[in-house]
Amino acid sequence: MRKILYMMFGCISLVLGIVGVVLPILPTVPFVLLAAFCFARSSERLDSWFKDTKLYKENNIKSGMTKHAKVRIMCSVSLLMSIGFIMMGLRGIVVGNLVLLIVWIFHIVYFTFGVKTV
């Protein structure tokens, strides 16, 4: 029963990850990681199939990311964070803006220097 639940959550996460490739509003990497976790718990065959897919290979940051993938992620996250930044700024939420600015700076620094470009 548990393996079936992992398989279902893995499939749902995979679909959301694929949709996230097309829509910049939906993040891809968290859903792909969740799918990988669920597939690894559900069956060895499903796990090996998933690790051979193009989606997993393109979003696997262990070995590094392409420059295009890094720029795509940084731009989509910056766009989404700017929407929150503007909305909080219009309401006068200074602390929220500061927190969001710090998170954005660490995001840019991490993807620029922390993730290897292949």
C-alpha positions in Angstrom: 0.0 0.0 0.0 2.8 2.4 0.9 4.6 1.7 -2.4 1.5 2.5 -4.3 1.1 5.8 -2.5 4.8 6.7 -3.3 4.1 5.8 -6.9 1.0 8.0 -7.1 2.8 11.0 -5.4 5.7 10.5 -7.7 3.6 10.6 -10.8 1.7 13.7 -9.5 5.0 15.4 -8.7 6.4 14.5 -12.1 3.5 16.0 -13.9 3.8 19.2 -11.9 7.5 19.3 -12.6 6.8 18.9 -16.4 4.3 21.7 -16.2 6.8 23.8 -14.3 9.2 23.5 -17.3 6.7 25.3 -19.4 5.2 27.7 -16.9 7.7 29.8 -15.0 5.2 30.3 -12.2 5.5 26.7 -11.1 8.9 25.6 -9.9 10.4 22.5 -11.6 13.2 21.4 -9.3 11.3 20.8 -6.1 8.7 18.7 -7.9 11.4 16.7 -9.8 13.2 16.1 -6.5 10.0 14.9 -4.8 9.3 12.6 -7.8 12.8 11.2 -7.5 12.3 10.5 -3.8 8.9 8.9 -4.3 10.1 6.8 -7.2 13.1 5.6 -5.3 10.8 4.5 -2.5 8.2 2.9 -4.8 10.2 0.6 -7.1 13.7 0.1 -8.4 12.5 -0.2 -12.0 10.6 3.1 -11.8 13.6 4.8 -10.1 16.0 3.7 -12.8 13.5 4.8 -15.5 13.1 8.2 -14.0 16.8 8.8 -13.6 17.3 8.1 -17.3 14.7 10.8 -18.4 15.8 14.0 -19.9 13.9 16.0 -17.3 15.9 14.5 -14.4 19.2 14.8 -16.2 18.6 18.5 -17.0 17.5 19.4 -13.5 20.1 17.3 -11.6 22.3 19.9 -10.0 24.8 17.4 -8.5 26.8 17.4 -11.7 26.0 21.0 -12.5 23.6 23.0 -14.7 23.8 24.4 -18.1 24.1 28.2 -18.4 20.6 28.3 -20.0 19.0 26.4 -17.1 20.7 28.7 -14.5 19.5 31.8 -16.3 16.0 30.4 -16.7 15.7 29.6 -13.0 17.2 32.9 -11.9 14.9 34.9 -14.2 11.7 33.1 -13.2 12.5 33.3 -9.5 13.4 36.9 -9.8 10.2 37.7 -11.6 8.1 35.9 -9.0 10.0 37.5 -6.1 9.6 41.0 -7.7 5.9 40.6 -7.7 5.9 39.8 -4.0 8.4 42.7 -3.4 6.2 45.2 -5.2 3.0 44.0 -3.5 4.6 44.3 -0.1 6.1 47.6 -1.0 2.7 49.0 -1.9 1.3 48.0 1.5 4.4 49.4 3.3 5.7 46.0 4.6 9.3 47.0 5.0 10.5 43.9 7.0 9.0 41.6 4.4 10.7 43.4 1.6 14.1 43.2 3.4 13.7 39.5 4.0 12.7 38.9 0.4 15.7 41.0 -0.8 18.1 39.0 1.3 16.6 35.7 0.0 16.9 37.0 -3.5 20.5 38.0 -3.1 21.4 34.6 -1.6 19.6 32.9 -4.5 21.5 34.8 -7.1 24.9 34.3 -5.3 24.2 30.5 -4.9 23.2 29.9 -8.5 26.1 32.1 -9.8 28.9 30.7 -7.6 27.6 27.7 -5.8 26.1 25.6 -8.7 28.7 24.4 -11.2 28.1 25.4 -14.8 28.5 22.5 -17.3 
